[in-house]
């Protein structure tokens, strides 16, 4: 699947899978791990790098907050189904703080 095809499917309202986006990113981008802050969550370069990839892809393509959340697929649905839980901290913080709360130590994706 191309990036354009992925974005078309995303914007159609279809249910997305996190793994599909990560596979697409791994095919199309060079990746360099980096720490990032997401609202109240501090992530080192050794943790939550799937989220780092997703957020950077979303920023590159200027996705809205809601489009970005839908890219998390089943994990976003888990958050919606369990509002009292503290699982999936990056998703929950992005829901609260949006793009304003997201800061990277350095870019993690570079298009091949």
N, C-alpha and C positions, 0 to 999 in steps of 0.2 A: 504494500500500500504506500502511496506517495503521501507527502505532507498535505498536499492540496486535497487529496481524497479523504484523509483523516479529518481535516478541518471541515470539509463538506458534510461528512457523517456527523461530526460533533454538532454542527450548527443545525442539523435536521432534527435534533432532539433525541436521537437514538441513544440507547444505553451504551456507555463506553466501558472499556476494560483498561485498567491501569497498565497491565502487561503489554497490551497492544501499543500504547504510546511509548513505553520504555523500549520495546523492540524497534520501533520506528526511529527513535532518537539514537539508539545504538548503531543503527544502519547508516544514518545520515550525518552524524556529528562526531567530532572528537570530543572527548570528555576529560576534564581535569577536576578532581575532587576539590571542594572548597567548603569552608564553614559558612554558615549563614544564620541570621536571626529572623525569626518569624513571630512577630508580636512578642510574647513572653517566653518563647521557646528558643534556646540557644542550641544550634546543631554544629558539631565539629565536622571536620572533613572526613571523619570515619563513620558518620552515622547519618541516616535518613537521606542518602544521596539520590535515591529514587525521587524523593520529593524535590530535591535540588534540581535534578534534570527536568522534571515536570514544570516547576516554576519558571526556569529559564526558557524552556520551549514556549511556554505561555506568554512570557514577556516578549520574546522575539516576534511572536505572531500577534501581539497586542490583544490577547484574549481578555474578555471581561472577567470580573471576579467569579461570576456564576459559571461561565464557560470553563474557567480554570478548575473550579471545584468538580465539574462533571468529568474532567479528565481523570480524576482519581477513581472513577468508576465505582466498583463495589465498596471501596473503602469510604467514599463519600456517603453512600447509601447506609453503611454501618453507622456513621455519625448521625445521620438523620433519624435512624431507627432507635438510637440510644442517646438521647440528648443529655441524660444525667451522667453518662460515663465520662471518663477522662482519656479514653483511648484515642489514637490518631491525633495527637496534639498539634501537629502541623496543619492538619485540615481544620481543626477547631479554631486555632489561632488565625488562620487565613480568613475564616468566616467572620471573625470579629474585627481584625485589623486590616484586611485587604492588602492591596499593593503597597499602601503607605507603611505597613509594618514589616515589609520584607526587605532585608539588606544582606547582600553577599560580600564576602571578603574579596572575591575575585570572580570573574565570569567562569562558568563551568562548561559551557558548550561553545564549540567553534564549528561552523558548517564545513563539511568536507568538500 
